[in-house]
Amino acid sequence: MSEIRYTKSHEWIRVDGDTATVGITAHAAEALGDVVYVEVPAAGKVVAKAKEAAVVESVKAASEIYAPVSGTVTEGNQALADDPALVNRDPTGDGWFFKMTVADKGELADLLDEAAYEAMVAESN
């Protein structure tokens, strides 16, 4: 069974075995508005925790997507690059940004669980 963890910068990560899937939260997708461009990382790119891993642009703004943990990208979501609005329609499903192997699963402990993330979002509203 996988569990989703969250960053304070509104990325989510779901770990299944040795592979983790990363995207942005529904809250972030809603705040961005209509997404018009997404740059996903290529397989083989090494990413560091809290460092830029992808880029998203909407009608409102451009934003960096940060890696929730350190590791190596195994797949960028080409469907998302081809259809950026997918992140608005299904941010925690088909709208994922990239898959990666996690270098240090201990870094996952630093991320928020769902209740803590929801509390943070509620506090900011």
HUNORHU-V438479 format. One record per residue. N is the residue number from 1. RES is the residue in three letters. SS is DSSP state (2 for helix, 1 for strand, 0 for the rest). PSI is psi in degrees with one decimal (NA if undefined). NEAR is the number of other ideal C-beta (glycine too) atoms within 8 Angstrom. Layout:
BEGIN
<<N;RES;SS;PSI;NEAR> <N;RES;SS;PSI;NEAR>>
END
This chain:
BEGIN
<<1;MET;0;135.6;2> <2;SER;0;154.4;6> <3;GLU;0;139.0;7> <4;ILE;1;134.5;9> <5;ARG;1;160.8;13> <6;TYR;1;152.1;16> <7;THR;0;163.6;13> <8;LYS;0;-16.2;6> <9;SER;0;16.8;6> <10;HIS;0;26.6;10> <11;GLU;1;154.6;15> <12;TRP;1;155.9;13> <13;ILE;1;132.9;15> <14;ARG;1;122.1;10> <15;VAL;1;124.9;12> <16;ASP;1;103.3;7> <17;GLY;0;-122.7;4> <18;ASP;0;-1.4;4> <19;THR;1;137.2;10> <20;ALA;1;142.7;14> <21;THR;1;137.7;10> <22;VAL;1;139.1;15> <23;GLY;1;-169.2;12> <24;ILE;1;156.4;14> <25;THR;0;163.7;13> <26;ALA;2;-36.6;7> <27;HIS;2;-45.9;8> <28;ALA;2;-43.9;11> <29;ALA;2;-40.0;13> <30;GLU;2;-40.7;7> <31;ALA;2;-34.3;7> <32;LEU;2;-34.0;15> <33;GLY;0;-156.0;8> <34;ASP;0;116.1;8> <35;VAL;1;130.5;14> <36;VAL;1;-13.8;8> <37;TYR;1;138.0;8> <38;VAL;1;132.8;13> <39;GLU;1;111.7;8> <40;VAL;0;151.3;12> <41;PRO;0;153.2;11> <42;ALA;0;153.7;7> <43;ALA;0;137.9;7> <44;GLY;0;-14.7;6> <45;LYS;0;129.7;9> <46;VAL;1;127.5;7> <47;VAL;1;147.8;13> <48;ALA;0;145.1;7> <49;LYS;0;131.3;9> <50;ALA;0;13.2;7> <51;LYS;0;157.5;8> <52;GLU;1;133.4;8> <53;ALA;1;-24.5;14> <54;ALA;1;172.6;13> <55;VAL;1;141.5;11> <56;VAL;1;137.3;15> <57;GLU;1;137.4;11> <58;SER;1;-178.6;12> <59;VAL;0;-18.4;5> <60;LYS;0;-39.2;5> <61;ALA;0;166.6;6> <62;ALA;1;142.3;6> <63;SER;1;151.2;9> <64;GLU;1;147.8;7> <65;ILE;1;123.6;12> <66;TYR;1;146.5;11> <67;ALA;0;125.5;15> <68;PRO;0;-30.8;15> <69;VAL;0;169.3;14> <70;SER;0;149.9;10> <71;GLY;1;-161.6;12> <72;THR;1;130.3;10> <73;VAL;1;132.8;16> <74;THR;1;-20.8;9> <75;GLU;1;130.2;7> <76;GLY;1;147.6;12> <77;ASN;0;93.8;11> <78;GLN;2;-32.5;7> <79;ALA;2;-35.6;8> <80;LEU;2;-39.3;15> <81;ALA;2;-36.6;10> <82;ASP;2;-29.1;5> <83;ASP;0;77.5;6> <84;PRO;0;-27.5;12> <85;ALA;0;-11.9;9> <86;LEU;2;-32.9;11> <87;VAL;2;-30.2;17> <88;ASN;2;-36.1;10> <89;ARG;2;-35.0;7> <90;ASP;0;67.4;8> <91;PRO;0;-31.0;12> <92;THR;0;9.1;10> <93;GLY;0;-109.2;6> <94;ASP;0;-13.6;8> <95;GLY;0;20.6;16> <96;TRP;0;156.9;12> <97;PHE;0;-48.0;16> <98;PHE;1;160.4;15> <99;LYS;1;149.8;10> <100;MET;1;159.7;13> <101;THR;1;141.5;9> <102;VAL;1;126.1;13> <103;ALA;0;-39.4;8> <104;ASP;0;100.6;7> <105;LYS;2;-15.7;7> <106;GLY;2;-25.8;5> <107;GLU;2;-23.0;13> <108;LEU;2;-28.6;12> <109;ALA;2;-20.8;5> <110;ASP;2;-10.3;4> <111;LEU;0;165.7;12> <112;LEU;1;145.6;10> <113;ASP;0;176.4;9> <114;GLU;2;-42.9;8> <115;ALA;2;-41.9;6> <116;ALA;2;-38.6;9> <117;TYR;2;-46.6;11> <118;GLU;2;-37.9;8> <119;ALA;2;-40.5;8> <120;MET;2;-44.0;10> <121;VAL;2;-42.8;9> <122;ALA;2;-38.7;7> <123;GLU;2;-33.0;6> <124;SER;2;-12.9;5> <125;ASN;0;NA;4>>
END
